[in-house]
Amino acid sequence: MVRYTLHVNGQEYEVETLDDTPLLWVLRDRLKLTGTKYACGIGACGACIVHVEGEPVRSCMVPAHSVKHKAIITIEGLSSDLGHPVQQAWIERQVPQCGYCQSGQIMAAAALLKDNPNPTDAEIDEAMAHVLCRCGTYQRVRDGIRLATKLIKEQA
Amino acid sequence: MDVIRLDRRRFLKVASAGVFGTGLILAMSWDERFFVNAAGAGSSKEFQPNAWLKIGTDGSVIVYTVESEMGQGPYTLMPMILAEELEVDWQDVRVEHAPLKPVYGYQSTGGSSSIRKGWATLRSAGAAAREMLVSAAAQQWNVAHEECYASQSRIVHKRTNNILGFGELALAAAALPIPGKVRLKSPDEYRVLGTAVPRLDIPQKVNGNAQFGIDVDLPDMLFATTVHCPVLGGRPESVDDRQTKKIPGVQAVFAIDNAVAVVAEDTWAAMKGANALDIEWNEGPNRRLDSKKIRAQLQAAARAGGMVTTRHGNVSRVLKTGNTIRASYDLPFQAHAPMEPMNCTAWITDGRCTVWAPTQSPSAAHGVAARYGLSKLTKYKDKVARRLTREKLEAVEVNSTLLGGGFGRRLEQDYVAEAVQIAKAVGKPVKLTWAREEDIQHDFYHPYTFHLMEGSVDASGKPSAWWHRMAGVGDPGAADLPYAIPNVRIEVTGVDIDVPTGPWRSVSHHYYAFAKETFFDELARLGNQDPLELRLALLRDPRLRGVLELAADKAGWGKTRPDNQFLGLAVHHSFGSYVAEAVEIAMDGKDRLRVPRVVVAIDCGIVINPDIVAAQMESSVVFALSAALKGAIALENGRVQQSNYHDFTILRLDEMPKVETYMVKSTESPEGIGEPGVPPLAPALANALFAATGKPIRSLPIDKKIFVQSV
């Protein structure tokens, strides 16, 4: 067992877990931040993506205590009011269907656009290729990213 | 069951009168059970004239839906139907899942039937409420009912332009009698239906607030997971849990049904505990089961004979003398693999059982929870009916959550049976979550089927005989041939193989349409016919011809294409809707395939929400493309060989074609949209490959590497 502090969405949490408990399960079961999802547990699907110091990280693959003292943002912390350009674009383009993978899609897209506000199609492919969606919303995910780049330009 | 019995034939007859703008007058016999608030007995705070809606004094309108939301849109579509007749401003509409009360009938979502089931009832419910609001306003203004009309959550008096909002009228309306007659709109009067109103469930799905079954949280809740015998049908013989019990947080290990449950303080400890178990399995009778043997059994069954489901003319005679081709089709098991793995939360206390589940059938979950939670039944496979007392049934509550995908898998309630048994054992609220590996390896699979076909063409090149025998695990389903071929015989045969199977998006239509539509192209080539022209010549149903022509036109059938690009077509009628698809492929070398574009044409009758229809077509294309080009389920030594998304692969974003959806304008009754887009995809793709290579595709997944789209 290990005891440590996690910084999530601007708040500090003291937790005690097994030393191999992935960040995903601490977020979901301890902090009750269930927006980040479990779908594969092997880093293959992206449903668990969060931002650690601004970088997209598959939280099922990372022991939670290894990211103590680092700023973690989950889908719940992306905005307080659906105001992030990716969220606005997702609503405008009606991207989600069942919605289960969409936290991962949005976090991956937000990370891409933070580093690269005007990505090419190939760069979108590379960033999003391993964020899986069984409902097949990919066409709208792509459209959503393109709209988000426009919104980011307008809001700049 | 529907309590407002609207005879479908009578509805269609009256509806056609309504097309000319007179609307639809319905005289209904009102069933007491339809109403939760009989006239005069209203609650003091709201207007609830029937089980389908509630209007608050603040003007908010809650619509109750019995359909499970797994991405296909009923949480928006069903309220739209009611909202049209109610004349409510869409901004004021909220949706809630209807409780499991008898007034709502048996709740189960599948077969792309939500709209068809709710179409009459929801319109009547909305219209009745509207009429009562109009009456309330008319009374308040002391004017005639006919001088007032409803619009955008308000009642307006034509002469004076006086306005009263629904909220202001709610309590007065609640005191009025339910009308015996209501007028329903005709399609030319629709303001909401046919428009792309934004989905009610999307905002919560982009900020992490959406609650799926796996997200349920209760005070003092424990977390569990179950492991099942890797050999299908096996069970635990002995369990060594010494290593598991050493893991801090693990609270209990025990066997239930044919699985072993681990209960812990969080999901990770439970799953880690499950991995640390040393289980000796009694592998049972299926340890020699494998895909090759299954194929052989199905092939033998297909060769032996089948039950005739369609016959005319004399197929055997014509095939003996004609110009014929033969084909056999080998279509494997498929998994559902929804992104949200199987899960259920249950709490049994004080003789009451409460369940939270992402289920496609709350009613089925209710029965299962009563059986396994409150009585001694333990084996989910035991379908023996047990008499359940009324007390037991009333002591169970099922809460439906959002579903992270369903596709037919969550029509089974095995995860509910497990969760309630675990809850019974530990006496606390428990959330059961299956690992992805359990989800892939303990599915109710889309069944393996093997098909034999033989067909001939006459001297003019037109098909003269068509024979199709379909063998499948379990019951392969009945089939119909829409082509005017003079000699036809279709037969089916089911083989008892101990692999659990169940409905998978589009069910038997998926494999039946694959064989039918690809064999058709082979016959077309044999007779030197264009596949589009031949279909148009032989299709009797104008709605099938309509979508086919639309898809072919939009895809540019017959136009010159670059040398490495080919087009394939297929058309199929399922779940009430007619869908044709044109798949465009680009061959970059012998084994490198790109699918840049899919054109979908659908006739689903009245379109409720065109954006949701388009989304369902995109979704169906991706689902079918995954089964055509990516993963499948294989068995060896009784074990499913795949375990996660790395070896049961599904389509990725970089492999996605551009999907264009075209909807036929129609005033026919609205039909299904969740599944009909699946059956035509694989055969259209195979037909494109056939055009490209001259080699027919007779098995799935297609043995070509799909590679990234360079858009």
Interface residues (C-beta under 8 A of the other chain):
Chain A: M1 T17 L18 D20 T21 P22 W25 R28 D29 R30 K32 L33 T34 G35 T36 K37 Y38 A39 C40 G41 I42 A44 C45 A47 T74 I75 E76 L78 S79 L82 Q87 W90 I91 Q94 V95 P96 Q97 C98 G99 Y100 C101 Q102 S103 I106 D121 A122 I124 D125 E126 M128 A129 H130 V131 L132 C133 R134 C135 G136 T137 Y138 Q139 R140 V141 R142
Chain B: E69 M70 G71 Q72 G73 A196 P198 R199 D201 I202 P203 Q204 K205 V206 N207 G208 N209 A210 Q211 F212 I214 D215 D217 F223 I247 P248 G249 D266 T267 W268 A269 M271 K272 A337 P338 M339 E340 P341 L402 L403 G404 G405 G406 F407 T433 A435 R436 D611 A615 E618 S619 S620 V621 V622 F623 N644 Y645 H646 I650 L651 R652 L653 D654 M656 K658 V659 V708 Q709 S710 V711
